[in-house]
Amino acid sequence: MWAIPASADEVAIERGEYLLRAAGCISCHTDVKNGGPPLSGGRPLKTPFGTFYSPNITPDQETGIGAWTDEDFVRALRDGVRPDGAHYFPVFPYPSYARMTTSDMHDLKAYLFSIAPVRREVPDHEVPFPFSWRFLQMVWKVLFFSSQEYVADTERGSEWNRGAYVVQALAHCGECHTPRNFLGAPNMDLFLAGTPDGPDGELVPNITPDSQTGIGDWSKGDLVQLLQSGLKPDFDDVQGSMYEAIEHGLKFLTDEDLEAVAGYILSLDPISNRVSREK
């Protein structure tokens, strides 16, 4: 018998589920500690600027994104703007998602709109004045934001560019592993060099290939193993946000993508930055 080819919608949904894993949507948009349904939002994230609650991204018409058009969805990821015109706070990693291709954005939306809607209100952000003023995000964007889609480096191969795309856009590794200035913008001179002020106050390690303060003594296989299992070369395991990122997302990536990620990270210039708590 002839196999029936998958429809374009089915292909988009399958790709979208993969992109959802790569983008870490489940761990951020699911309030696991309080038994929230997957992707229905409400997870609190404590930052130096206040506590933010992730939105419901199921296709519920009233409490989720069910009324969004394709253009609304792309605008949220590319420009950091809600359908009502309000600016998102950059705790939503749209500065990284902006680098995604439009086709990947459409596939991600296709998957999200294929799942069951969940009616669930989420709490308002607990952000003090003046950071609570959304219109100030326009100024932040002028200073720190670019909506430029990822542009391949023609001097590098396809595997390196795939790794760069996953790290910089989909998996948004720099959002957690890069220190920020007093206005919450990443210090790109220290890209992936770690910070003591990560999500929920976690210490986030330096993952540049510095031999003393980073992962310079790791092999490509060591890094792939970590992303698949959460185990470091010394057999210690990751905790906190990184555990969630792996358990709900990164371990589902293909070997090819994980090898591309590892190759890209280990190709970067080493940065000496020892991450520790101030005493």
ChimeraX attribute file (.defattr): number of C-alpha atoms within 10 A of each C-alpha:
attribute: neighborCount
match mode: 1-to-1
recipient: residues
	/A:1	3
	/A:2	4
	/A:3	5
	/A:4	6
	/A:5	8
	/A:6	9
	/A:7	9
	/A:8	9
	/A:9	13
	/A:10	15
	/A:11	14
	/A:12	20
	/A:13	22
	/A:14	16
	/A:15	17
	/A:16	23
	/A:17	18
	/A:18	19
	/A:19	23
	/A:20	23
	/A:21	23
	/A:22	25
	/A:23	25
	/A:24	20
	/A:25	20
	/A:26	22
	/A:27	23
	/A:28	25
	/A:29	23
	/A:30	23
	/A:31	21
	/A:32	16
	/A:33	8
	/A:34	9
	/A:35	8
	/A:36	16
	/A:37	17
	/A:38	18
	/A:39	26
	/A:40	27
	/A:41	29
	/A:42	25
	/A:43	24
	/A:44	20
	/A:45	16
	/A:46	17
	/A:47	16
	/A:48	14
	/A:49	17
	/A:50	14
	/A:51	18
	/A:52	20
	/A:53	21
	/A:54	24
	/A:55	23
	/A:56	27
	/A:57	23
	/A:58	26
	/A:59	23
	/A:60	19
	/A:61	13
	/A:62	14
	/A:63	20
	/A:64	22
	/A:65	21
	/A:66	17
	/A:67	13
	/A:68	16
	/A:69	12
	/A:70	12
	/A:71	10
	/A:72	17
	/A:73	20
	/A:74	23
	/A:75	19
	/A:76	20
	/A:77	23
	/A:78	23
	/A:79	20
	/A:80	27
	/A:81	20
	/A:82	15
	/A:83	16
	/A:84	7
	/A:85	11
	/A:86	14
	/A:87	19
	/A:88	19
	/A:89	19
	/A:90	17
	/A:91	18
	/A:92	18
	/A:93	21
	/A:94	24
	/A:95	25
	/A:96	28
	/A:97	25
	/A:98	26
	/A:99	22
	/A:100	23
	/A:101	18
	/A:102	14
	/A:103	12
	/A:104	17
	/A:105	21
	/A:106	19
	/A:107	23
	/A:108	23
	/A:109	25
	/A:110	21
	/A:111	22
	/A:112	21
	/A:113	18
	/A:114	15
	/A:115	13
	/A:116	10
	/A:117	21
	/A:118	22
	/A:119	16
	/A:120	18
	/A:121	14
	/A:122	18
	/A:123	14
	/A:124	12
	/A:125	15
	/A:126	14
	/A:127	16
	/A:128	11
	/A:129	9
	/A:130	9
	/A:131	14
	/A:132	15
	/A:133	12
	/A:134	13
	/A:135	13
	/A:136	13
	/A:137	19
	/A:138	15
	/A:139	11
	/A:140	15
	/A:141	17
	/A:142	9
	/A:143	10
	/A:144	13
	/A:145	18
	/A:146	14
	/A:147	18
	/A:148	14
	/A:149	16
	/A:150	17
	/A:151	12
	/A:152	14
	/A:153	11
	/A:154	8
	/A:155	8
	/A:156	9
	/A:157	10
	/A:158	13
	/A:159	16
	/A:160	22
	/A:161	21
	/A:162	20
	/A:163	21
	/A:164	23
	/A:165	24
	/A:166	23
	/A:167	22
	/A:168	21
	/A:169	25
	/A:170	23
	/A:171	25
	/A:172	21
	/A:173	18
	/A:174	22
	/A:175	24
	/A:176	24
	/A:177	25
	/A:178	25
	/A:179	24
	/A:180	19
	/A:181	8
	/A:182	8
	/A:183	11
	/A:184	15
	/A:185	18
	/A:186	20
	/A:187	15
	/A:188	12
	/A:189	10
	/A:190	20
	/A:191	22
	/A:192	29
	/A:193	28
	/A:194	28
	/A:195	24
	/A:196	18
	/A:197	20
	/A:198	21
	/A:199	19
	/A:200	14
	/A:201	13
	/A:202	14
	/A:203	18
	/A:204	23
	/A:205	22
	/A:206	25
	/A:207	26
	/A:208	25
	/A:209	23
	/A:210	21
	/A:211	13
	/A:212	13
	/A:213	19
	/A:214	22
	/A:215	19
	/A:216	15
	/A:217	13
	/A:218	17
	/A:219	15
	/A:220	17
	/A:221	14
	/A:222	17
	/A:223	23
	/A:224	24
	/A:225	18
	/A:226	22
	/A:227	26
	/A:228	19
	/A:229	15
	/A:230	23
	/A:231	17
	/A:232	16
	/A:233	15
	/A:234	7
	/A:235	9
	/A:236	10
	/A:237	13
	/A:238	16
	/A:239	11
	/A:240	12
	/A:241	17
	/A:242	17
	/A:243	19
	/A:244	17
	/A:245	23
	/A:246	22
	/A:247	19
	/A:248	18
	/A:249	23
	/A:250	26
	/A:251	20
	/A:252	15
	/A:253	17
	/A:254	12
	/A:255	12
	/A:256	13
	/A:257	18
	/A:258	25
	/A:259	22
	/A:260	24
	/A:261	27
	/A:262	25
	/A:263	22
	/A:264	20
	/A:265	22
	/A:266	21
	/A:267	12
	/A:268	14
	/A:269	11
	/A:270	22
	/A:271	22
	/A:272	17
	/A:273	19
	/A:274	16
	/A:275	17
	/A:276	13
	/A:277	9
	/A:278	5
	/A:279	3
